[in-house]
Amino acid sequence: MDIIIDKLSKAYGSQQVLQDFSAVIPLGKTTGIMAPSGYGKTTLLRILMGLEQPDGGTVQGLGGLRQSAVFQEDRLCENLSAAANIRLVCPRKSPREIMEALAALELAGCAHQPARELSGGMRRRVALLRALMADYDILYLDEPFKGLDVETKAEVIAYTRKHIDGKTVLLVTHDLEEAQALGAHQILELRDH
């Protein structure tokens, strides 16, 4: 069964960020979510993840799905190494698997450095690897490629696309090309309320 969002609404005080938003998210495909800043993209993901409650509307089809996410903030444990940050979320992955993944995104040299010592782009890649290597049925990506230079972004998108094949992915982005490069099956645009 697909994920069915029906008339979802959410306001923060007097600011309405989602109003009567409805959509169908097909399982096993990538869906892009686009809108200007402040239009509720992150709020929508947070509601779907169960981190916030909507003011109105329903979501069906998420029950029992294992979730993984890359938030706008990297949310790494500052004192743990890059490898340990991944191992924390993916305890069943072997050290070798983790090192191979880090090497694939040119992070092998900093695998044992504390996250606090990593550059923004390195932190972004570690956060993405951690989410991709977790056991999940649905992956939420909230602007996962921000802060990456053009060449690195292309490599990371190619790696990500290879590893999400057949998975349900929701990608929040401001960049239509990113969504297309990730193989988005559909683009949902959040509109003015």
PyMOL commands that set and color helices and strands:
alter all, ss='L'
color gray80, all
select helices_A, chain A and resi 41-48+82-89+95-104+108-110+115-117+120-133+150-163+176-181
alter helices_A, ss='H'
color red, helices_A
select strands_A, chain A and resi 3-12+15-25+30-34+56-60+67-70+138-142+168-172+186-189
alter strands_A, ss='S'
color yellow, strands_A
deselect
rebuild
show_as cartoon
